[in-house]
């Protein structure tokens, strides 16, 4: 910095804040990449959010879909029990 006037303290403070913000975002990104448990749960959260949004848009259709899925699961369980006997 030889030959240049002293920098403005406000400019230095602003640069420190920008750097701090950038480092914080970088650390958050690294933490997200290393959080295997949450990354594995992400598809489940998306499916849940999709189901909730579908229900909000048209509740009878969503309830019908849930009933169909429950009926299929019930039939599969029933058939497995019959095969075991």
N, CA, C and O atoms as a Tinker XYZ file with bonds, in Angstrom:
   340  protein
     1  N      0.817000   -1.184000    0.000000    73     2
     2  CA     0.000000    0.000000    0.000000    64     1     3
     3  C      0.865000    1.253000    0.000000    63     2     4     5
     4  O      0.400000    2.335000    0.359000    81     3
     5  N      2.075000    1.110000   -0.388000    73     3     6
     6  CA     2.945000    2.279000   -0.381000    64     5     7
     7  C      2.513000    3.263000   -1.453000    63     6     8     9
     8  O      2.151000    2.874000   -2.564000    81     7
     9  N      2.553000    4.527000   -1.110000    73     7    10
    10  CA     2.213000    5.575000   -2.052000    64     9    11
    11  C      0.727000    5.870000   -2.147000    63    10    12    13
    12  O      0.356000    6.861000   -2.776000    81    11
    13  N     -0.139000    5.065000   -1.558000    73    11    14
    14  CA    -1.573000    5.333000   -1.620000    64    13    15
    15  C     -2.033000    5.876000   -0.278000    63    14    16    17
    16  O     -1.489000    5.517000    0.767000    81    15
    17  N     -3.044000    6.747000   -0.309000    73    15    18
    18  CA    -3.532000    7.314000    0.960000    64    17    19
    19  C     -4.178000    6.230000    1.816000    63    18    20    21
    20  O     -4.546000    5.165000    1.318000    81    19
    21  N     -4.312000    6.516000    3.112000    73    19    22
    22  CA    -4.952000    5.569000    4.026000    64    21    23
    23  C     -6.386000    5.318000    3.568000    63    22    24    25
    24  O     -7.113000    6.255000    3.240000    81    23
    25  N     -6.789000    4.039000    3.548000    73    23    26
    26  CA    -8.156000    3.724000    3.132000    64    25    27
    27  C     -9.170000    4.266000    4.141000    63    26    28    29
    28  O     -8.869000    4.455000    5.320000    81    27
    29  N    -10.338000    4.500000    3.653000    73    27    30
    30  CA   -11.434000    4.997000    4.476000    64    29    31
    31  C    -11.874000    3.905000    5.450000    63    30    32    33
    32  O    -12.106000    2.775000    5.020000    81    31
    33  N    -11.998000    4.201000    6.751000    73    31    34
    34  CA   -12.428000    3.186000    7.720000    64    33    35
    35  C    -13.788000    2.574000    7.374000    63    34    36    37
    36  O    -14.017000    1.389000    7.616000    81    35
    37  N    -14.674000    3.370000    6.819000    73    35    38
    38  CA   -15.992000    2.840000    6.438000    64    37    39
    39  C    -15.850000    1.819000    5.309000    63    38    40    41
    40  O    -16.570000    0.821000    5.278000    81    39
    41  N    -14.919000    2.072000    4.379000    73    39    42
    42  CA   -14.694000    1.138000    3.276000    64    41    43
    43  C    -14.088000   -0.165000    3.811000    63    42    44    45
    44  O    -14.451000   -1.257000    3.374000    81    43
    45  N    -13.176000   -0.030000    4.748000    73    43    46
    46  CA   -12.569000   -1.219000    5.354000    64    45    47
    47  C    -13.638000   -2.038000    6.073000    63    46    48    49
    48  O    -13.684000   -3.260000    5.936000    81    47
    49  N    -14.489000   -1.372000    6.832000    73    47    50
    50  CA   -15.565000   -2.065000    7.558000    64    49    51
    51  C    -16.511000   -2.764000    6.587000    63    50    52    53
    52  O    -16.937000   -3.892000    6.837000    81    51
    53  N    -16.842000   -2.097000    5.476000    73    51    54
    54  CA   -17.735000   -2.698000    4.481000    64    53    55
    55  C    -17.091000   -3.939000    3.868000    63    54    56    57
    56  O    -17.764000   -4.946000    3.652000    81    55
    57  N    -15.793000   -3.869000    3.589000    73    55    58
    58  CA   -15.082000   -5.017000    3.027000    64    57    59
    59  C    -15.047000   -6.172000    4.028000    63    58    60    61
    60  O    -15.208000   -7.330000    3.643000    81    59
    61  N    -14.839000   -5.865000    5.295000    73    59    62
    62  CA   -14.848000   -6.895000    6.338000    64    61    63
    63  C    -16.216000   -7.576000    6.393000    63    62    64    65
    64  O    -16.293000   -8.800000    6.499000    81    63
    65  N    -17.277000   -6.806000    6.324000    73    63    66
    66  CA   -18.633000   -7.367000    6.364000    64    65    67
    67  C    -18.901000   -8.246000    5.143000    63    66    68    69
    68  O    -19.503000   -9.313000    5.269000    81    67
    69  N    -18.458000   -7.806000    3.958000    73    67    70
    70  CA   -18.642000   -8.619000    2.744000    64    69    71
    71  C    -17.878000   -9.932000    2.874000    63    70    72    73
    72  O    -18.398000  -10.995000    2.535000    81    71
    73  N    -16.661000   -9.857000    3.358000    73    71    74
    74  CA   -15.841000  -11.056000    3.525000    64    73    75
    75  C    -16.469000  -11.996000    4.553000    63    74    76    77
    76  O    -16.516000  -13.208000    4.341000    81    75
    77  N    -16.940000  -11.452000    5.639000    73    75    78
    78  CA   -17.586000  -12.245000    6.688000    64    77    79
    79  C    -18.830000  -12.953000    6.131000    63    78    80    81
    80  O    -19.054000  -14.134000    6.397000    81    79
    81  N    -19.627000  -12.221000    5.361000    73    79    82
    82  CA   -20.832000  -12.799000    4.758000    64    81    83
    83  C    -20.461000  -13.920000    3.797000    63    82    84    85
    84  O    -21.087000  -14.980000    3.806000    81    83
    85  N    -19.442000  -13.690000    2.966000    73    83    86
    86  CA   -19.001000  -14.704000    2.008000    64    85    87
    87  C    -18.497000  -15.959000    2.730000    63    86    88    89
    88  O    -18.832000  -17.077000    2.340000    81    87
    89  N    -17.707000  -15.776000    3.762000    73    87    90
    90  CA   -17.199000  -16.925000    4.521000    64    89    91
    91  C    -18.335000  -17.694000    5.198000    63    90    92    93
    92  O    -18.316000  -18.924000    5.252000    81    91
    93  N    -19.315000  -16.965000    5.710000    73    91    94
    94  CA   -20.466000  -17.621000    6.333000    64    93    95
    95  C    -21.225000  -18.481000    5.347000    63    94    96    97
    96  O    -21.608000  -19.604000    5.673000    81    95
    97  N    -21.450000  -17.970000    4.135000    73    95    98
    98  CA   -22.149000  -18.750000    3.111000    64    97    99
    99  C    -21.325000  -19.956000    2.692000    63    98   100   101
   100  O    -21.871000  -21.031000    2.447000    81    99
   101  N    -20.002000  -19.778000    2.609000    73    99   102
   102  CA   -19.126000  -20.893000    2.240000    64   101   103
   103  C    -19.184000  -21.991000    3.292000    63   102   104   105
   104  O    -19.273000  -23.171000    2.953000    81   103
   105  N    -19.136000  -21.617000    4.554000    73   103   106
   106  CA   -19.201000  -22.602000    5.641000    64   105   107
   107  C    -20.551000  -23.308000    5.641000    63   106   108   109
   108  O    -20.608000  -24.517000    5.862000    81   107
   109  N    -21.644000  -22.576000    5.396000    73   107   110
   110  CA   -22.967000  -23.200000    5.317000    64   109   111
   111  C    -23.028000  -24.212000    4.179000    63   110   112   113
   112  O    -23.597000  -25.292000    4.336000    81   111
   113  N    -22.443000  -23.864000    3.031000    73   111   114
   114  CA   -22.446000  -24.775000    1.880000    64   113   115
   115  C    -21.648000  -26.039000    2.186000    63   114   116   117
   116  O    -22.068000  -27.143000    1.840000    81   115
   117  N    -20.513000  -25.875000    2.825000    73   115   118
   118  CA   -19.697000  -27.040000    3.193000    64   117   119
   119  C    -20.449000  -27.908000    4.197000    63   118   120   121
   120  O    -20.461000  -29.133000    4.072000    81   119
   121  N    -21.070000  -27.289000    5.176000    73   119   122
   122  CA   -21.844000  -28.038000    6.163000    64   121   123
   123  C    -22.990000  -28.800000    5.522000    63   122   124   125
   124  O    -23.271000  -29.937000    5.902000    81   123
   125  N    -23.652000  -28.185000    4.555000    73   123   126
   126  CA   -24.751000  -28.856000    3.852000    64   125   127
   127  C    -24.244000  -30.081000    3.106000    63   126   128   129
   128  O    -24.870000  -31.140000    3.139000    81   127
   129  N    -23.116000  -29.934000    2.438000    73   127   130
   130  CA   -22.554000  -31.063000    1.676000    64   129   131
   131  C    -22.129000  -32.204000    2.582000    63   130   132   133
   132  O    -22.179000  -33.366000    2.177000    81   131
   133  N    -21.719000  -31.898000    3.783000    73   131   134
   134  CA   -21.243000  -32.930000    4.702000    64   133   135
   135  C    -22.357000  -33.554000    5.528000    63   134   136   137
   136  O    -22.132000  -34.569000    6.186000    81   135
   137  N    -23.546000  -32.979000    5.513000    73   135   138
   138  CA   -24.662000  -33.475000    6.310000    64   137   139
   139  C    -25.401000  -34.571000    5.543000    63   138   140   141
   140  O    -26.407000  -34.313000    4.882000    81   139
   141  N    -24.894000  -35.777000    5.641000    73   139   142
   142  CA   -25.425000  -36.911000    4.887000    64   141   143
   143  C    -26.850000  -37.242000    5.319000    63   142   144   145
   144  O    -27.691000  -37.555000    4.476000    81   143
   145  N    -27.129000  -37.179000    6.590000    73   143   146
   146  CA   -28.462000  -37.535000    7.095000    64   145   147
   147  C    -29.545000  -36.647000    6.474000    63   146   148   149
   148  O    -30.564000  -37.147000    5.999000    81   147
   149  N    -29.324000  -35.353000    6.480000    73   147   150
   150  CA   -30.321000  -34.452000    5.906000    64   149   151
   151  C    -30.423000  -34.607000    4.395000    63   150   152   153
   152  O    -31.511000  -34.487000    3.833000    81   151
   153  N    -29.297000  -34.874000    3.729000    73   151   154
   154  CA   -29.343000  -35.081000    2.283000    64   153   155
   155  C    -30.146000  -36.339000    1.960000    63   154   156   157
   156  O    -30.847000  -36.381000    0.949000    81   155
   157  N    -30.050000  -37.359000    2.806000    73   155   158
   158  CA   -30.813000  -38.587000    2.577000    64   157   159
   159  C    -32.297000  -38.362000    2.831000    63   158   160   161
   160  O    -33.138000  -38.991000    2.189000    81   159
   161  N    -32.620000  -37.482000    3.749000    73   159   162
   162  CA   -34.028000  -37.209000    4.076000    64   161   163
   163  C    -34.690000  -36.247000    3.094000    63   162   164   165
   164  O    -35.916000  -36.147000    3.054000    81   163
   165  N    -33.893000  -35.547000    2.310000    73   163   166
   166  CA   -34.435000  -34.538000    1.411000    64   165   167
   167  C    -35.526000  -35.075000    0.474000    63   166   168   169
   168  O    -36.560000  -34.422000    0.330000    81   167
   169  N    -35.340000  -36.245000   -0.172000    73   167   170
   170  CA   -36.418000  -36.753000   -1.032000    64   169   171
   171  C    -37.709000  -37.020000   -0.256000    63   170   172   173
   172  O    -38.803000  -36.831000   -0.787000    81   171
   173  N    -37.585000  -37.453000    0.988000    73   171   174
   174  CA   -38.772000  -37.683000    1.803000    64   173   175
   175  C    -39.502000  -36.376000    2.087000    63   174   176   177
   176  O    -40.731000  -36.315000    2.038000    81   175
   177  N    -38.736000  -35.341000    2.380000    73   175   178
   178  CA   -39.344000  -34.038000    2.640000    64   177   179
   179  C    -40.039000  -33.508000    1.390000    63   178   180   181
   180  O    -41.127000  -32.937000    1.468000    81   179
   181  N    -39.394000  -33.707000    0.225000    73   179   182
   182  CA   -40.001000  -33.249000   -1.025000    64   181   183
   183  C    -41.295000  -33.998000   -1.300000    63   182   184   185
   184  O    -42.285000  -33.397000   -1.717000    81   183
   185  N    -41.294000  -35.319000   -1.066000    73   183   186
   186  CA   -42.508000  -36.114000   -1.282000    64   185   187
   187  C    -43.614000  -35.662000   -0.333000    63   186   188   189
   188  O    -44.774000  -35.548000   -0.727000    81   187
   189  N    -43.247000  -35.409000    0.914000    73   187   190
   190  CA   -44.228000  -34.938000    1.887000    64   189   191
   191  C    -44.806000  -33.592000    1.462000    63   190   192   193
   192  O    -46.018000  -33.379000    1.516000    81   191
   193  N    -43.930000  -32.690000    1.040000    73   191   194
   194  CA   -44.394000  -31.366000    0.614000    64   193   195
   195  C    -45.301000  -31.471000   -0.609000    63   194   196   197
   196  O    -46.293000  -30.750000   -0.716000    81   195
   197  N    -44.962000  -32.361000   -1.520000    73   195   198
   198  CA   -45.794000  -32.568000   -2.707000    64   197   199
   199  C    -47.158000  -33.096000   -2.309000    63   198   200   201
   200  O    -48.177000  -32.641000   -2.830000    81   199
   201  N    -47.189000  -34.054000   -1.389000    73   199   202
   202  CA   -48.462000  -34.613000   -0.937000    64   201   203
   203  C    -49.312000  -33.552000   -0.250000    63   202   204   205
   204  O    -50.521000  -33.479000   -0.473000    81   203
   205  N    -48.692000  -32.745000    0.572000    73   203   206
   206  CA   -49.426000  -31.689000    1.267000    64   205   207
   207  C    -49.972000  -30.681000    0.265000    63   206   208   209
   208  O    -51.119000  -30.249000    0.377000    81   207
   209  N    -49.154000  -30.307000   -0.714000    73   207   210
   210  CA   -49.592000  -29.341000   -1.720000    64   209   211
   211  C    -50.734000  -29.922000   -2.563000    63   210   212   213
   212  O    -51.682000  -29.210000   -2.894000    81   211
   213  N    -50.647000  -31.195000   -2.905000    73   211   214
   214  CA   -51.716000  -31.845000   -3.666000    64   213   215
   215  C    -53.000000  -31.849000   -2.859000    63   214   216   217
   216  O    -54.077000  -31.590000   -3.397000    81   215
   217  N    -52.893000  -32.138000   -1.582000    73   215   218
   218  CA   -54.075000  -32.147000   -0.721000    64   217   219
   219  C    -54.703000  -30.757000   -0.652000    63   218   220   221
   220  O    -55.924000  -30.615000   -0.710000    81   219
   221  N    -53.864000  -29.744000   -0.529000    73   219   222
   222  CA   -54.386000  -28.378000   -0.434000    64   221   223
   223  C    -55.104000  -27.959000   -1.716000    63   222   224   225
   224  O    -56.097000  -27.233000   -1.672000    81   223
   225  N    -54.594000  -28.422000   -2.856000    73   223   226
   226  CA   -55.189000  -28.044000   -4.136000    64   225   227
   227  C    -56.504000  -28.771000   -4.393000    63   226   228   229
   228  O    -57.448000  -28.183000   -4.921000    81   227
   229  N    -56.568000  -30.047000   -4.021000    73   227   230
   230  CA   -57.795000  -30.810000   -4.256000    64   229   231
   231  C    -57.891000  -31.954000   -3.245000    63   230   232   233
   232  O    -57.462000  -33.073000   -3.527000    81   231
   233  N    -58.453000  -31.671000   -2.070000    73   231   234
   234  CA   -58.528000  -32.662000   -0.991000    64   233   235
   235  C    -59.205000  -33.975000   -1.365000    63   234   236   237
   236  O    -58.686000  -35.024000   -0.982000    81   235
   237  N    -60.325000  -33.996000   -2.084000    73   235   238
   238  CA   -60.953000  -35.290000   -2.391000    64   237   239
   239  C    -60.055000  -36.206000   -3.221000    63   238   240   241
   240  O    -60.029000  -37.416000   -2.998000    81   239
   241  N    -59.326000  -35.642000   -4.167000    73   239   242
   242  CA   -58.433000  -36.451000   -4.993000    64   241   243
   243  C    -57.313000  -37.025000   -4.148000    63   242   244   245
   244  O    -56.963000  -38.196000   -4.291000    81   243
   245  N    -56.752000  -36.215000   -3.273000    73   243   246
   246  CA   -55.665000  -36.683000   -2.411000    64   245   247
   247  C    -56.155000  -37.774000   -1.467000    63   246   248   249
   248  O    -55.459000  -38.767000   -1.255000    81   247
   249  N    -57.330000  -37.603000   -0.905000    73   247   250
   250  CA   -57.870000  -38.625000   -0.003000    64   249   251
   251  C    -58.143000  -39.912000   -0.761000    63   250   252   253
   252  O    -57.919000  -41.003000   -0.236000    81   251
   253  N    -58.619000  -39.794000   -1.977000    73   251   254
   254  CA   -58.845000  -40.979000   -2.804000    64   253   255
   255  C    -57.544000  -41.702000   -3.095000    63   254   256   257
   256  O    -57.488000  -42.931000   -3.055000    81   255
   257  N    -56.500000  -40.943000   -3.387000    73   255   258
   258  CA   -55.194000  -41.548000   -3.655000    64   257   259
   259  C    -54.657000  -42.257000   -2.420000    63   258   260   261
   260  O    -54.088000  -43.344000   -2.522000    81   259
   261  N    -54.835000  -41.652000   -1.270000    73   259   262
   262  CA   -54.394000  -42.282000   -0.016000    64   261   263
   263  C    -55.184000  -43.562000    0.223000    63   262   264   265
   264  O    -54.618000  -44.565000    0.658000    81   263
   265  N    -56.459000  -43.539000   -0.050000    73   263   266
   266  CA   -57.290000  -44.739000    0.138000    64   265   267
   267  C    -56.844000  -45.851000   -0.794000    63   266   268   269
   268  O    -56.782000  -47.011000   -0.385000    81   267
   269  N    -56.533000  -45.520000   -2.032000    73   267   270
   270  CA   -56.072000  -46.535000   -2.989000    64   269   271
   271  C    -54.749000  -47.128000   -2.534000    63   270   272   273
   272  O    -54.572000  -48.346000   -2.564000    81   271
   273  N    -53.835000  -46.294000   -2.120000    73   271   274
   274  CA   -52.532000  -46.787000   -1.648000    64   273   275
   275  C    -52.722000  -47.680000   -0.427000    63   274   276   277
   276  O    -52.099000  -48.738000   -0.335000    81   275
   277  N    -53.567000  -47.273000    0.505000    73   275   278
   278  CA   -53.820000  -48.086000    1.699000    64   277   279
   279  C    -54.437000  -49.422000    1.309000    63   278   280   281
   280  O    -54.086000  -50.450000    1.889000    81   279
   281  N    -55.337000  -49.431000    0.353000    73   279   282
   282  CA   -55.968000  -50.684000   -0.080000    64   281   283
   283  C    -54.939000  -51.615000   -0.718000    63   282   284   285
   284  O    -54.951000  -52.819000   -0.461000    81   283
   285  N    -54.059000  -51.072000   -1.539000    73   283   286
   286  CA   -53.024000  -51.897000   -2.179000    64   285   287
   287  C    -52.087000  -52.474000   -1.132000    63   286   288   289
   288  O    -51.745000  -53.655000   -1.186000    81   287
   289  N    -51.674000  -51.655000   -0.187000    73   287   290
   290  CA   -50.794000  -52.143000    0.887000    64   289   291
   291  C    -51.497000  -53.231000    1.684000    63   290   292   293
   292  O    -50.880000  -54.238000    2.031000    81   291
   293  N    -52.771000  -53.044000    1.976000    73   291   294
   294  CA   -53.533000  -54.055000    2.700000    64   293   295
   295  C    -53.610000  -55.362000    1.937000    63   294   296   297
   296  O    -53.462000  -56.431000    2.528000    81   295
   297  N    -53.839000  -55.295000    0.635000    73   295   298
   298  CA   -53.892000  -56.516000   -0.177000    64   297   299
   299  C    -52.553000  -57.236000   -0.207000    63   298   300   301
   300  O    -52.499000  -58.463000   -0.125000    81   299
   301  N    -51.482000  -56.478000   -0.323000    73   299   302
   302  CA   -50.143000  -57.087000   -0.341000    64   301   303
   303  C    -49.875000  -57.790000    0.979000    63   302   304   305
   304  O    -49.372000  -58.913000    0.991000    81   303
   305  N    -50.199000  -57.153000    2.072000    73   303   306
   306  CA   -49.989000  -57.769000    3.395000    64   305   307
   307  C    -50.847000  -59.021000    3.533000    63   306   308   309
   308  O    -50.382000  -60.043000    4.038000    81   307
   309  N    -52.071000  -58.945000    3.095000    73   307   310
   310  CA   -52.983000  -60.094000    3.196000    64   309   311
   311  C    -52.466000  -61.272000    2.382000    63   310   312   313
   312  O    -52.495000  -62.406000    2.861000    81   311
   313  N    -51.997000  -61.031000    1.176000    73   311   314
   314  CA   -51.465000  -62.110000    0.334000    64   313   315
   315  C    -50.211000  -62.721000    0.941000    63   314   316   317
   316  O    -50.029000  -63.938000    0.887000    81   315
   317  N    -49.362000  -61.912000    1.506000    73   315   318
   318  CA   -48.146000  -62.446000    2.134000    64   317   319
   319  C    -48.505000  -63.346000    3.314000    63   318   320   321
   320  O    -47.882000  -64.390000    3.507000    81   319
   321  N    -49.476000  -62.960000    4.084000    73   319   322
   322  CA   -49.884000  -63.773000    5.230000    64   321   323
   323  C    -50.473000  -65.097000    4.763000    63   322   324   325
   324  O    -50.220000  -66.133000    5.378000    81   323
   325  N    -51.246000  -65.080000    3.699000    73   323   326
   326  CA   -51.841000  -66.313000    3.154000    64   325   327
   327  C    -50.766000  -67.249000    2.641000    63   326   328   329
   328  O    -50.880000  -68.463000    2.810000    81   327
   329  N    -49.735000  -66.722000    2.024000    73   327   330
   330  CA   -48.645000  -67.553000    1.491000    64   329   331
   331  C    -47.864000  -68.235000    2.605000    63   330   332   333
   332  O    -47.376000  -69.351000    2.425000    81   331
   333  N    -47.744000  -67.590000    3.731000    73   331   334
   334  CA   -46.994000  -68.150000    4.855000    64   333   335
   335  C    -47.713000  -69.342000    5.469000    63   334   336   337
   336  O    -47.075000  -70.212000    6.060000    81   335
   337  N    -49.015000  -69.390000    5.339000    73   335   338
   338  CA   -49.787000  -70.467000    5.960000    64   337   339
   339  C    -49.738000  -71.685000    5.160000    63   338   340
   340  O    -50.335000  -72.694000    5.535000    81   339
